[in-house]
Structures are given as C-alpha cells and as structure tokens.
C-alpha cells in the first residue's frame, strides 16, 4: 500500500511472475505489473481472470500471515483449484516456466482481475 499511495508502480520480473500461483500471490500483495516468458502469460492471464479482486486481496493478506513459503503456495493452489464464479473450474496449479528472456509484461491492475 505504501508504494501505491506514493504513486510508485511495483513490477516483478522472473519465474514467480510467470507461475500462475505465484502471480496470484504477487497481485494479491499489490504488484502492478508482471513480466515473464511469453510462453507462461496465457496461463497467468487465465489464473488472474479466474479470481476476483477481493479474492486476490484476501490471498495477499493470508500470504503475509502464512508461516512459510509452502503454506503460501498451498493457499494459492487452493484458489487456482476452486470452482471459478459461474461454475467453471479454474486452472490447476501447474507451474509454468518463467524467465524474462523476451521482456513480455502483463499489467495486473484493477482491469485485469474480474470484479465480484
């Protein structure tokens, strides 16, 4: 919230940004832009589209309170595996390869996540 309040965009580049579960956590923590290998962006887009802004914010808060990285991954994987609003299933927790070889980025602002 500090960076956002100061008008400073926060971007993450790398494998975590290209992992659907990792991307959910990063956006839930307030990251504004993700940059990853182009091959992983479709899975990340689907994951983000399958979660509401409220769900992502709740995931971010839960991640901060989690005892370790494994617990955070479990939280994100659970969000990926639950039925999406509308009755369809969200994508499974399969990790996509990350990287930054082509500099492709995906904005993660309010317009990227479906609203409740």
C-alpha positions as CSV (number, residue, x, y, z in Angstrom):
1,X,0.0,0.0,0.0
2,X,2.9,2.3,0.6
3,X,4.1,2.3,-3.0
4,X,0.6,2.7,-4.3
5,X,-0.2,5.6,-2.0
6,X,3.0,7.3,-3.2
7,X,2.2,6.7,-6.9
8,X,5.1,4.3,-7.4
9,X,4.4,1.3,-9.6
10,X,5.7,-2.0,-8.5
11,X,6.8,-4.6,-11.1
12,X,8.1,-8.1,-10.7
13,X,10.1,-9.9,-13.5
14,X,11.0,-13.5,-13.5
15,X,9.9,-17.1,-12.8
16,X,7.5,-16.3,-10.0
17,X,5.7,-13.8,-12.2
18,X,5.2,-16.5,-14.8
19,X,3.9,-19.1,-12.4
20,X,0.0,-18.9,-12.2
21,X,0.0,-19.5,-8.4
22,X,2.9,-17.1,-7.9
23,X,1.2,-14.4,-10.0
24,X,-1.9,-14.7,-7.9
25,X,0.1,-14.1,-4.7
26,X,2.1,-11.2,-6.3
27,X,-1.1,-9.4,-7.5
28,X,-2.7,-10.0,-4.1
29,X,0.3,-8.3,-2.5
30,X,-0.2,-5.3,-4.7
31,X,2.2,-5.8,-7.6
32,X,1.1,-3.6,-10.5
33,X,2.9,-5.4,-13.4
34,X,4.3,-8.9,-14.1
35,X,7.0,-9.6,-16.6
36,X,7.7,-13.2,-17.7
37,X,8.5,-15.5,-20.5
38,X,5.8,-15.2,-23.2
39,X,5.0,-18.9,-23.0
40,X,3.7,-18.5,-19.5
41,X,1.5,-15.5,-20.0
42,X,-1.6,-17.3,-21.2
43,X,-1.7,-19.5,-18.0
44,X,-1.2,-16.4,-15.9
45,X,-3.9,-14.5,-17.6
46,X,-6.4,-17.4,-17.1
47,X,-5.4,-17.6,-13.4
48,X,-5.9,-13.9,-12.9
49,X,-9.2,-13.8,-14.8
50,X,-10.5,-16.7,-12.6
51,X,-10.1,-14.7,-9.4
52,X,-11.9,-11.6,-8.1
53,X,-10.0,-8.6,-6.8
54,X,-11.4,-9.4,-3.3
55,X,-10.1,-13.0,-3.5
56,X,-6.6,-11.7,-4.6
57,X,-6.5,-9.2,-1.7
58,X,-7.6,-11.9,0.8
59,X,-4.8,-14.2,-0.7
60,X,-2.3,-11.4,-0.2
61,X,-3.3,-10.9,3.4
62,X,-3.2,-14.7,4.1
63,X,0.2,-15.0,2.4
64,X,1.6,-12.4,4.8
65,X,0.3,-14.3,7.8
66,X,1.4,-17.7,6.5
67,X,4.2,-19.5,8.4
68,X,6.3,-20.4,5.4
69,X,6.5,-20.4,1.5
70,X,4.9,-23.9,1.4
71,X,1.8,-22.6,3.1
72,X,1.6,-19.6,0.7
73,X,1.9,-22.0,-2.3
74,X,-0.9,-24.1,-0.8
75,X,-3.1,-21.1,-0.4
76,X,-2.6,-20.0,-4.0
77,X,-3.0,-23.5,-5.3
78,X,-6.3,-23.8,-3.5
79,X,-7.5,-20.6,-5.1
80,X,-6.4,-22.0,-8.5
81,X,-8.3,-25.3,-8.0
82,X,-11.6,-24.0,-6.7
83,X,-14.6,-23.5,-9.0
84,X,-14.5,-20.1,-10.6
85,X,-17.5,-17.8,-10.4
86,X,-20.0,-19.0,-12.9
87,X,-19.5,-22.7,-12.2
88,X,-16.4,-23.4,-14.4
89,X,-13.2,-24.8,-12.9
90,X,-10.2,-22.5,-12.5
91,X,-6.9,-23.8,-14.0
92,X,-5.0,-26.4,-12.0
93,X,-1.9,-25.4,-10.0
94,X,0.5,-26.4,-12.7
95,X,3.6,-24.2,-12.7
96,X,4.5,-22.6,-16.0
97,X,8.1,-21.9,-16.9
98,X,9.2,-18.4,-16.1
99,X,12.0,-16.2,-17.2
100,X,12.5,-12.8,-18.7
101,X,14.1,-13.6,-22.0
102,X,11.7,-11.6,-24.1
103,X,10.6,-8.9,-21.6
104,X,6.9,-9.6,-22.1
105,X,4.8,-7.9,-19.4
106,X,1.3,-8.3,-18.2
107,X,-0.4,-5.4,-16.3
108,X,-2.1,-6.5,-13.2
109,X,-4.3,-3.6,-12.2
110,X,-8.0,-3.5,-11.4
111,X,-8.9,-4.1,-15.0
112,X,-7.0,-7.4,-15.1
113,X,-8.9,-9.1,-12.3
114,X,-12.6,-9.8,-12.6
115,X,-14.7,-7.9,-10.1
116,X,-17.2,-9.6,-7.8
